[in-house]
Amino acid sequence: MIETKEVIAFFDRLAPGWDAEMIRNDEIINTILDNAGVAAGKDVLDVACGTGVLIPDYLKRGVGSVTGIDISPRMAEIAREKFPQPEITILCGDVETTDFQKHFDCIVLYNAFPHFPEPERLIAKLAAWLKPGGTLTVAHGMSREKIDAHHHGSASHVSNGLMSAEDLAEIFKKHLSVSAVVSDERMYQVVGKRR
C-alpha cells in the first residue's frame, strides 16, 4: 500500500531538479490536451501539478483559470514561484480531501496516476468536481509499459502498476461518459465527460 507521507517525501526530494529532468513531447501533450477539451476560457484543475509543467500549455490555449494542486509542499512552492499570475492558483494538499471553492471544465491528471493508492475512489472524487459537460482526463506522455518500467526502480514504493486503459475506462464509466481511450507506444489516456 502506498503511504502518503512516503509520496510527499519522495517528491519533495525530487522537486529541485524536476524541471531539469523533464522529458517533453509537445506533440503528445497537445494531443492529450485536445482530447481533454482544454481550450480558451476553460477553468482547469491540474491534479498532482508538480512544478507546473503543463501550466504554460494551458496558458497558450487561453484558459480562463488554472488551479494546480500537489501533495508535495516543495513541488507546490516551486510552481507558485514560477507562476505568480492572478489566474493561476497553486494549492498544496491532498486532492481527495480538498474542498475546492468551484467546479471545473477540465480536470487533468498527467504523469501521476500510479501514485494514487485507490484509483476508484480518486476517479469518483474528481468526477464530482466537474461542471456539467466537463472532462476528466488521466494521461501519460509515454506507453503503459514505459511508465511501469520507469516506476520499477526507486519509485516502486510510491507507485502502483498502471492499469490498462480499458480497465480505467470501466471505472470512468461509473461516473462519466467515456470519450477517449488511447494506449499505444506513444501515450496513455482515458477521457470522460460529465453527463
NORGI-V19780 format. One record per run of one state. SS is the DSSP state (H for helix, E for strand, L for the rest). FROM is the first residue (numbers start at 0). LEN is the number of residues. Records with the same first field share a line. If there is no record, write none. Layout:
BEGIN
SS: FROM-LEN, FROM-LEN
END
This chain:
BEGIN
L: 0-3, 15-2, 21-4, 35-7, 47-7, 60-4, 70-2, 82-5, 92-11, 110-2, 115-3, 128-1, 140-3, 151-4, 158-6, 173-3, 183-4, 193-2
H: 3-12, 17-4, 25-10, 54-6, 72-10, 112-3, 118-10, 143-8, 155-3, 164-9
E: 42-5, 64-6, 87-5, 103-7, 129-11, 176-7, 187-6
END
